[in-house]
C-alpha cells in the first residue's frame, strides 16, 4: 500500500478519536502496528497530525475564542484564559520531564496500550454511574481549583491508551462539572497541549523530516482536520444523549482485540 494511503488512514483515525474518550494515541499506535509501519518516522507523524484535529476545535470555537482574545480587559475573559493555562501546566511539566520515557517505552508497548484501554473503559463505566451531581455547567466559568484538578487528571493521558479527553472529561465529572462542560473544557485544554507537543516534536525531528515526510504529514494533517470538524460538531450532542458508557465499552472491546492480536502474533 502506498504511504499516502497510510497517511489518510491514520489521519481518519486521529480525527475520529482525538475528542472522544477512547485514546487517539492508543488507536493510532495500534493502527500503525496493524499496518506494519515500523519506521520511527511514523511515531513523529502520529504526534504531528494531532495538530490538524486541534485546529478543528479552533475553527469551530473561533468566534468564542476571538471574543475572549478581544476582551482580555474584562475579568471573565482573563479568568478563562488563566483557567486554561492553569489546567495545562501539570501536563506540560510532566510531558517535558517524561518525554523520552513516553516515546521510547510507552509508545513501543502494544500490551501496555491495550491494558490501558481496558482499564480506562472499566473506570469510565464505573465512574459514569457514581460521579457526583454536577454543579458547574459552563466550561468558561469553572473554578480555578477545578481547572487545576482537571489538569492533573490530564497527566494520566501521557500513557498511550489512557485518553487525554477521557481523563479530562472524567476528571471534570468527578469535580462536579457536567459532561458537556467537561467535554468543552477538554477541547479548550487540548489547544495549548497539542500545540506544545507538535512544536516539541517538530523541533526534535527537524533534521529528519524530509520533503516526502512533510507531504505525508500534510495529508494526515488535512484529513484529521476535516474528520475532527465532523466529530466535534456531533460529540457534545452524543454525550448529552448517551453519556460516556458507549465509549467505555468500545475501549474494552478494542483492548481485548488488541491483546488477542498480540497473543496470536498479528501485531
N, C-alpha and C positions, 0 to 999 in steps of 0.2 A: 504494500500500500504506500502511496506517495506521502511524503512528510506533510504536505499541505492538508491532506485529509486527516492525518493525526491531529494537526493543529485545530482543525474545525471541530473534531470530536471532543478534544479537551476543552475548547472554548465553550461548546454547548454544555458540557458537564459543569464547568465553572459557573456559567450564567445561571444554570438551573439550581445549583446547590449553595451558592455563596450566602444567600439571605434566608435560607430555611435551616432549621436546627438539625442538620444531618451531617455536617462537616464537609465543606467543599474540598479542603486539602486532602482529607481521607479518601473521598471519592476520586479525586484527581490522581492520587498516587496509586490507588487500586486499578484505575483505568489504565494508567501508564504501565503498570506491571502486566495487566491482562493483554495489552497491545505489544508487549515485549520491547518497550522503549528503555533500553539500558543506559543510554548516554546520560551523564550528569547534566548536560545542557538542557534536558527536558525538565529537570528539577528547577532550574532557573526559569525556564519557560513557564512552569506552573505558577511560580510566585509572581512573575511579572504580568501575566494576563489577568490576574485578580484585579488590577487597577481598572481594567475595562468595565468589570461589573460594578466597581465602586463609583465610577463616573456615571453609571446609570442612576445611582442614588442622587448624585449631584444634579443631574439633568432633571429628574422628576421632582426634586425638592428645591430647585433653583430659586423659585420665587420666594419661598420662605427663608432660605439661606441668604439670599440677597437682601431681603428685608432686615435680617439680623445685622448683616455687614454695614448697611447704610444707616442703622440706628444704634450704633455702639455707644452713643452718648446717653442712651436710655438704660436704666438699671436692669430691666428684664432681659434685654439682648446681651448685655455684658455678663449677666449671671448665667445665661445659657451657654455662652462661649466658654466661660470658666468651668461650667459643669462638664462639658465635653473634654476640655483639657485635663481636668482632674480625673475623669474616668479613663483617660488614655495613658496617664503617667505610669501606673503599675505595669501594664503590658509592654510599654516602651522600654522600661528599665529591665524587666525580665527578658524581653526579646534580645536586647543588646548583650546582656550577660550570658545568656544561654544559646546564642545564635549558632555557635559551632556544634554544640551538643545536639540541637534540634536538627540541623542539616545533615550531620554525619551519623547519628544514631537513630533518632525517631523517624526520619524520612526513609531510612533503609529497612525498617522492620514492618513488614506487612502484618505479621501476627499482632504486634502492638496496636496497629491501626484498627484491626478487626475487633480486638478486645475492647478498645476504647469506644468503638461504635456500639457494641453490645451493651457495655456498662452504661454508656450515656443514654442509650434507648431505655434501659430499665429505670434509670434515675428520672428520665423525662416522664415516663408513665407514672411513676411513684409520686413525684412532686406535683404533677398536674392535678392529682386528686387532693393533695394535702397542703397546697400553697394557701397562705392566709388570704382573707378577703382584701382585695385591692383598695387602696385609698388614694394612690397617685395616678391620675388619669391623663396627664399631659406630659409628653416626653420633653417638652421645652421648659417645664417648670418643676423638675424633680428636685428634691432636697439635695444639697451638696454631698452630704454623707451617703445618701442613696447612690448618687453618681459614683462616688469613690468605691462603694461596695460592689457595684456592678463592674467597675473597672478591675477590681481584684478577682472577681469571677472570670473575667475575660482572660486572665493569665492562664487558666486551665487549658485554653484553646491552643497554647503553644505546642501541646502534644497533638499531632495529627490524628484525627478521628474523634476528638472531643467536640469540636464545632464551636467557632467563635460566636456565631449568632445564637446557638443553643445555650452556651454558657452565660451569655449576657441576658438573654430573654428569661432563662430560669432564675438567674440572679436577681433580675428585676422583679419577677413574680414573688420570690422569697422575701424581697424587701418591700413588698406591698404595692408594686406598680402593676397595673393590669396588662394583659397580654399585648394589646395594641400599642400602648405607651412603651412597653418594654421592647417590642419589635422596632418601633420608630427610633427609640434611643439607640438600639443596636445598629440601625442603619447609620445614624449620625456618628456613632463611635467608630464605625468602620472606616470613615473617611481619613482621619489622620493616621490610624494604624496601618491601613493598606498603602497609603502614600509613603509612609515611612519604610515599610517592608520593601516596596518597589524601589525606592531610592537606594536603600542599603544594598539590595541585591544587584541593582544596575551598576553601582559603583564598584562592588567587589568583583563583578564579572565583566567590567568594561573592556578588558583586553581580550576576552574570549568570545564576545558577541560579534560575529561577522555579518556580512550582508545577508547571507542565506538565513541565519537565525533571526536577524532583525525582521526579515519578511515573514517568517513563521510567527514571531511574536505579534506582529501587526495583524495577521489573520486571526489569531486566537483572541487578541485584544478586541477587535471589532465584533467577533461572534459573541464573546462573553458580554459585551456592552449591550448588544441587541437583545439577547436572551435574558440578561439581567433586567432590562427595562420591563419585559413582559412579566417576569416573576415578581418584581417589586410592586407592580400595578395590582397583582392578584393576591399577594401574600397576606396583607392585612385583613382583607375580607375573609380569606380562608381561615385564618387563625381565629377571627371573631366568631365564625360559624362552627368550626370543627375543633378548635383548641389545638393543643400540641401533640395529643396522643397518636395521630396518624404518623407523625414524624418519628415518634419513639418506636413504633412497630417497624417502620421502614429501616431504621438504623439497625435494629436487631436482625432483621432478615438479611440485610447486606453484610453485616458482620459474620453471620453464620455461613452464608455462601462463600465469603472470602476465606474463612478458616478452612472450610471444606476444600476449596480450590488449592490452598497451601498444602493441605494434607495429601491431596491427590497428586500434587506436583504441577498443576496448571499454571500457577504463578509463583 
